[in-house]
């Protein structure tokens, strides 16, 4: 079972139709996928990774292992209500909190966020088009999208059987674009009732998953998928997750074009069906909504 891989540059060439189809299947059948040839500067990605690891080792690691949770792990039973995680959040837009993050990261994280945001908008356009909507539908529905980056390390853990790195959950927002560790595994996604390990990143790949609001707006066509992080006793895992979310004031609802008609007599449906049997089903539903509203 191979996780889908989308080559972003092929959204704009001769393979556009084929690539849009691959993107649609990845969103509808998986809810997560890899991106290649995405256009984010590779040197910037490596600089981001290096600075985050340096900051963690110099300023965060010691405090984490001195925390009460870390010191008591192993002396108690399974820790169910905590995460073996060390993180901070950068808010990019609409209001930046750059002065709250480490100074050595400020310029780099800003540049990285700008590039990832453009990539998220490309995906949003492709997803909108695949859903039969205007290509800017998702961006407009998000009403000036909120963009932020969660920078996390999942420290080496001596008792990974007793705690989760991050408990299982779905993401609340929109499109999540993850730049993760290239050596240490730990991320798992649910697929058909089974936890699927997401391998460490190869090269400059970006891992994408969809949040709850995409599922709502797509009227369930696209899915947000439960996932978790397991800690590792062989090393610390890096995670740089960019969240392309609706603004806090955005009013979210299923795209009207994607919702089913409601409250009609079956005989009325049959009468309409008899004249539209060999037309597209989606078009028939759309017409019915107008007739029976």
N, C-alpha and C positions, 0 to 999 in steps of 0.2 A: 504494500500500500504506500504509494509515493505521494508526498505532498505536492500539490500543483505548483508549477513555476511559471510566472508571468514575466516575459521580457518586455519591459516598458517601452523601449525604443520601437518595438514592432507595432505599437498602437498608432504609429504615424507613418507607416510605409505600406508596402504591398500586402503585408500580412495583417493589416488592421482588422478586417472582418474576422479572421481566424483567431486573433489575439483577444478581441472583444468577447468572442464566444468562450474562450478559455477563462477569461476573467469572470464572466457570468457563471459558468459552472463552478468555479472556485468559490464564489460568494454564496451560491445557492446550495451546493452540495457539501461544502467543507466549512466555510466561514473563516478560513485562514489559508495563507499561501505565502510563497516566497516571491520576491521581486529581484530580477537581475536587470542590468543595463538601465538603471533607474536615473542616472544623471547626477546623483549626489557625488560631490568631489571626494575621491578616495583618500587623498592626503588629509582632507578635513576630517573625515571619519576616523582615521588613525590618530590624528592629533587629539580629537575628542576623547577617544579611548585612553590614550596615554595620560592625558591630564586628569581624567576621572580616576584612573587607577592610582596615580601619584597622590592626588588629594586624599583618597581613601586610606592609603598606606600611611600618610603623614599625619592626618588629622581626624580620621574616623575609626580606624580599626581598633586602636587601643581602647578607646571609650566603649566600643561595642562589646569587646570581650570582658570589660570591667563592669558591664551592666548586670543587674540582678538576674535577669533572664539567662544570660550566658553563663554566669557563675553557678547557677543552681541546676542547669540542665544536666541530666544524668543522675541527680540525686532524687528526682521525683519521677512520677509516671508521665505518660504522654502529655505534652503541653498542647492543649486544644485551642486556646484562645489567643495565641500569639504567633507572630511570623518571624522567622530567622532571617531578618532583612535589615539592611542599613541603607537609608535613602534620603534624598532631598528633592524638592520640586522646584522647577523653574517655570514661571508663568511668562509666556512670550507675548500674547495678545489676548484680550484687548488692553490689559494693563500689565506692564512688566514689573517683576520683582527682582530685577538683576542685582540690585544692591544687597539682596538677602542671600545670594549665592557666593561661593568662593571667588575672589577677585581674579585669580589666574584663569578662571573658566569663562568669564563674562563675555569677552569678545568672541571666543570660539563657539560658545553655546548659542549666541545670537546668530552667527553665520550659519551654523548647522540647522537651527530652527527654521530659518528663512528658506533654506533649500528643501528641507523635509516638508514644509508647508506647501510648497509648489508641487511636490510629488503627490501629496495627499489630494490636492485640487485636481490633478490629472486623473487620479483614481476615481474621485467623486464624479468627474465628468463622464468617464467611461461607464461607471455603474449607473448613472442617471440615464445615459443613452441606452444601455442594455435593458433598463426597466421600461423603456418606451417613453421616457420623460424628456423635457428640455435638458440639454447638457449641463446647465447651471442650476438644475432643480435642487440638488442636495446642498450646494453652497448657499443658495437663497433660503432654503428651509432652515439652515443653521443660523441665519441672520447674523452676519459677521462672525464667523467661526471663532471659537475660543481655542487657543493653541498653547499647549504646555508640555514640558518634558519631565518625566520622572526618571531620575538618575539613581540606580540602585546597585548595591553589591549584596550578594548572598554569600556571607562569609563561610569559609571552611568550617565544617561542623563535625564534632567528634561523635555525636549521637544522632545521626540523621533520621533514625527510626522513631525518634521521640517528638519531632516537631516538623512542621512544614516551613519551607522557605517563604511561601505565600499560599494561604489557604484557597481552596477552589472557589471560583467566582466567574461571572461574566463581567465585561467592562460596561460601564454605564453609558459611555458616550458614543462617538461616531466611528472614525477610522483610526486604528492604532498601528503605528509603524515602529518596529523594534529593531534596534541595532544591538546585537547581543554578543556574548563571549564566543570566541573561536576555539576554545579548548574545553571548558567545563560545561557539561550538560545540566539539565534540571527542569527545564520547561516542558510541560505536558499539556496536551489538549484532548478533550473528549471527542471521539469519533465513533458513531454507531455503538455506543455503550462501552467502549474500550478506551483507556488512556493511551494516547499516542505520544511517544517521546519526540520532542523537537530537537534535532541534533544541533551541535554548535554550528555557528555561522561559517559558511565556506566563502572565502574571499570577502567581497563587499556586499553580499546579499543583505536584503532587508526583509524581515518577516512581518507580515500584515495579518491582523485579525479585526473583525468587525464588532462594534459595540451594540448595545441594546437599541439605540435610536435608529440605527440603520435597519434593524429588524422591524421596528415600528413603521418607519416611513415607507419601507418596501412592502408593507402589509404581509410580512412573514416570508416573502420570497427569498430574502437574504437572512442569514442567521447569525446571532451572536452566540458564541460557543464557550462552554465552561472550560476553564483552564486553571492550572496550579503550577507552583514551583516547588521542587523537592531539593532540599539542601544536599550538599556533597561533602564527603569526608576526605576528598583528594585535592580540593582547591576551592577558591572563591570564584563565583560566577558574576560577570558584568551584565547589566541590563540598562539600556538607554531607550526608553519608550516615549515616543512622541504621540500625543493625543490631539487629534483633530476633531473637536467636539462642537456641538451647538453652543451658541451664546447662552448665558444663564437665563435670558429673557425670551429665548426662542420658544414659540408655541409649536409643539411637535404633534403630528397626527399622521395617519397613513395618507400617502398621496392619493387624492380623490380618484385619479385615473386608475388606481390599482385596487380599489375596493369593489366588492361585489354589490350588485343591486340588492335591495331589501324590500320586504313587505309587499309581495305581489302574489296574486292567485296563480296557481300552477297552470290553470287553463289559459290565462293570459300569456304565460311564458310559452306554452305550446303553440298558441296562435302566432306569436312572433317568431318562434323557432321554425315553424312550417315554411316561412318565407326567407329564412336566413340560415337554414341547416348547413349549407355548403360554404358559408362564409367563416371568417376567423372567429373563434369563440370569444376572444378578448374583445374584439370589436362589437360582437353581439351583446356582451355584458355592458359595455360602455353605452351602447344605444339604449338598452333597457333602463339603465339608470336615468337617462334623460326622459324616457317615456313614462316611467312609473314613479318619478320622484314626487 
